[in-house]
Amino acid sequence: MVLCVAEFWAGHGRVTLRYLAQIAVRYAAVVVIAWVTAIALWPWLQTGQPWAQFKVALLHFATIPMSYEFSHWGERIWTDALPRSYIPGQLLARLPEAFLVLLVVALVSAIHAVTVLAREATTSWRVDRSASLRAAMLTVARERACLTVCAAVILPLAFLIIQRATIYNGIRHVLFVIPMLAVIAGAGLRALLPLLRRAPVIAAIMGGAYAGSIVTTLAVLHPLEYVAMNAFAGGTRGAYDRFELDYFSLAATVALRRLEHRLDYNNSLRFAESPPSILICIPWREERVDPMLTRPWIVQTDPDKADFIIATELSRCADNKPVELIDEVKRFDRSFAWTYARRSGG
């Protein structure tokens, strides 16, 4: 809003009450639409006074009472004592390489544009200070869309970093900034277009090869696409044990489907007493696995009583138990789930 007013002032030499009233009416309309949309889509705001509920949610998620240790770039850190580099470090490891390159190009282009603007403003300042100020302000105001997008990335991330908010599971708590980062990356691509047009065939081949590699990687990982890591982190293979990867234990579902398939066709795994019991090691959720099951099972929470145990990256609950490994869910030669059967007489 301030930049809109600044553009009007730079172009007309003054700001009228009529224009300020128009700005105020438009702003009020946007606020009303935003709050109605938020209340309609967020049931939490419907359970009390919306502003108070929003404040409660903001304070809660800024200080989530969750404390446990996990890996970040090969170091063990705590959710409630994160280094200030956590969010940038996670983005660096998880965003695609081309995405990161385009962000760097956009940043360099922005620095160059600011440098040119400052140089021009300094030169014209010596001749006509008023005209110089108006010209600089007009240039900045007309770039308000870009500045707004940048603010939508910088301000919330800065808030989380300064507040030392409790964050874990990669970047899932800051996914809302990814669309804004994509817009900025698009600006980086636009800055590169003149260079790419000089060698269109080479650019097309390189772009196609890169896109093909991404699609191939995701196909190999399916349905664990979210464990994909970029080359800076060593890819999924190199990032294994150095980052949280399968933090939702999705590989457990893959292991369960494979186990059910084996039970249907492998007589040696069938039990005289049916149905067999199973423990799926999903931390703090072991007793809530019923929606995952597609055949009758007895759900166990005690590994000593389960006929089958599916261990996950987050919970190796079959360790030191009288069981034998019968299957592994692997991606890029790295295991994300292990299926164990109780030994005869165990």
N, C-alpha and C positions, 0 to 999 in steps of 0.2 A: 504494500500500500504506500509506503514511504517513497519507494522508487517510482511509482506511478505519479505521485505528487511532484517528485523531483523532475520527471520528464515534462510534466505540464509547465512547471516553473521555468525550466530551461528553454522551452519552446515559446512561451508567451511572456516571460519576464515577470510574471506575477501568478498568484494562485487565487482563484475566485471562490466565494462561498458556495456557489452553485456546484462547482466541480467537487469541492470537499463533501457536499451533501450527497452527490452521486456516488462517490467513493464509499461513504458511510452506509448508504442504502445497500449497495452491492455486497459490502463486507457483512452486514447484518444478515442478508439473505443467505450467503454462503455458510455462516455460522449456524443458522437455523437448519439448513439442509444437512450439514455435517452432523449435528447433534441428533436429528431425527433418524438419519441413517445409522449412526452408531448405536442408538438405543434399539432400533429395529433388529440389528444384526448381532448385538451383544446382550444376551439375556441377563447378565450380571447387572447391567445398568437399569434393568426393569424391576429389580428387587428392592429399590430404595430411591433416595434422592440421587439423580444421575451424577451430579458433580461430586457429591460425597463418595459415591460408589467408585467413580473414576479415580479419586484421590486414594482410596483404600487400595485399589488394584495397583496403582502406580507405586505406592510405598511398598506393597507386598513383593512385587516382582523386582524391585530395586534391591531388596534384602531378603531373597528367598531363603528360608531356614533349611538349607540343604548343604551338608558338609561331607565331602568324600574326596579321595585322592584319585587322580587320573593322569594320563600321559599327554604331554604337549611338547612337540618337537623333541621327544626323547627324554624329557624331564618330568618328574612327578610333581604335580602341583595340586593345590586344594581349591575346591569350588568357591570357598568364601575367602580366599587369599590369593586371588589371581594377580599375576604381573600385569602392569598397564599395557603391555604389548600383546596380551592374549588375543583380543579381537583382531587387530591388524595381522598378527601371526597366523591366526586361523584362516582369515581371508586369503592370505598369501599362499597357504597350503591347499586350499579347497577350490578356489576359483580357477577356471580353465586358463591355461597359459596365454592364449590369444586375448582373453578378456583382460588379464593383467597387463599385457603389453599395450593394449589400446588405452587402458587407464593411465599408464605412464605417458603415452603420447598425448593424451588429453591434458595431463598435468603440465607437460613441457610446453604445449601450445598455449595454455592459459598463462603460464609464467611469461612466455614471449609476448603475448598480447598485453599483459599488465605492464611489462617493461616498455613496450612501444608507447602505450598510453601515457605512462609517467614521463617519458622523454618528450613527447609532444606537448604535454601539459606544462612541463618545465620551460620549454622553449617559448610557448605562447604566453606564459605567465609574465615574462619579462617585457612583453609588448603591451598586452591588455589583460589585466588580472580578471576583470569581470567576464570577459569573453572566454578566457581560458577556463574559468571555473564552470561556466555554463556548458561549454563544449565537453569537458570531462564528465560532468554530472549527466549530461544527455547520453553520452556513450555508455556509462555504467547503467543508467536507468533502462536503456534499450536492451541491455543484456540481463534484465531481471529474471527472465525465465531460467536461464542458465544458473544464475546466482541462487534462485529458489531451489533448484534441483540439488546444487552443491550443499546448501544449508540443510536440506532434507536428509543428507548423508552425514554431514559433519556434526550437526547439533545433537542428534540422539546418540550417536556413537561417543561423542565427547562426554555427554551426560553419563553414560554407562561407565566409561573409563574413569572419569573423575570421582563418581560415586562409589567406585569399586564394587559394582553390582555383582551378585552371585550369578555366574553364567557357566554353563557346561554343555556337553553334547555338541561340540563343534560350533557352528554358527547358526543353529536353529533359532536361537533367541533374537537374532538380528536379521532374519531373512527379509524383513520388510524393507531393508535398504538396497537389496539386490536390484529391484527394478530401477531405482534411481542411479545405481552404479552402471547399469546397462545403458541408460541414457547418456551418461558421461562417456562410457566406452564408445557409444555411437558417435559422439563428437570427436573422439580420437580417430575413429575410422574415417570420418569426413575429412579430417586434417591430412590423412594419409592418401586419400583418393588421387590427388594430382600425381603422386609418386607411383601409385599402382597403375594408373592409366598409361604410364610410359612402358610398362611391360605387362599388358593384360593377360597374355597367355601364361606367363610364369606365375603371375598372381593367382590366376584361376586354378592352375595345377596345384600350387601350394595350399590355397584355400580348400580345394577339394580333398587333397590328401589329409589335411588336418581334420576336416569335418569327418572324413572316413575313419580316421583313427579314433575319434571321439565316439562315433556310432559303434565301432567294433568293440571298444572298451566297455561301453554300456551294455552291449549285447552279451559279452562274456560275463559281466557282473550280474546280469538279471537273475532274480529280482532284487539284488542288493546294490542297485545303481548308486545309492547314496554313500557308499563307502569309497567311491572314486576319489582319488587324490591326484594332484597335478605333478608334473616332473620335478618341480622345486622341492616337493616333499618326498620324492623318490617313487612316485606312483603308488598304487595300492600295495604292491609288493614291498616297496621300500618303507612305506609309512606304517606297515604292520608292527604293532607293539610300540610305536612311537607316538601314536595318536589314538583318540577314541574313534573307532570306525563303526562297527555294528552296534551302536549304543542302544538301539531299540530291539536288539536280538532277533532281527527278522530272519536270520539264518535258521533259527529254531523251527520256523514253519516249514522251510525247505526240508530240513532233516526229518520232521514229523511226516510229511507227505511221502518221503522216500521210505521211511520205516513202515508206514501203512501199506505201501505198495509191496514191500518185501514180505510182510506178513500175509498178504493175499496170495503170494506165489511161492513162498519158501516154507515148506512143511516143517523144516527143522526149527523154525522160530515160533511155531504155533504152540499154544498152551492147552493142556487138558482142561484147566480151569479157565473159563472165558467169562468176561473179557479180561485181558491182562491189565496190569497197573503201570502207570507212567508218571515220571516226574520231568517237567520241562523247566530248566533252570533259568528263569527270568527273574532277576532280583526284585524282591518285594511284591512279585505278582504271580508266584508259583501256583497259588490257589485259584487264579482267574484265567486259566487256559482253556476253559470249556469251549469258547467260540472258535478255537483253532481246530478242534477235533471234528473229524468227519466219519468216525466209526466209534463204536462203544469202547470206552476206556474207563478204568478206575483211576481218577486223578489222585496222585500222592504228593505230599509235601515233604515226606521223610525219605531220603535216598536209600535208607536201609530196608525199606519196604517196597520199593518200586521194582518191577520186572525190567523196565527200560528207563534209562536216564538220557535225556538230551541236554548236554552241557553247552554253554554259550561262551562267547568271548568275555562277557562280564561276570559269568558265574561258572566256575569249574567245580560244580558240586559233586562230581563223580570221583574226584581224587581220593585215593586211598580207600576205595570201596571194592568189594569182591565182584567186580564187573569186568567185561572184556569189550574192547572197542570193535564195533561191527560196521561203522560207517563214519565218514567225515564229509562236511560240506566245505569245499575248497573253491577259492577264486584266486587265480594267478599264483597257484601253488601255496596259498596261505589258508589255514583252516579257520573257519568262523563258527562251526558247530560240530559237536562230536556226539555220536549215538552209541550208547553202551547197553549191553544185555547182561542180566545177572547170570553168573556162572552157575552151572548145575550144582546144587547142594550149597550154594552161597547164601 
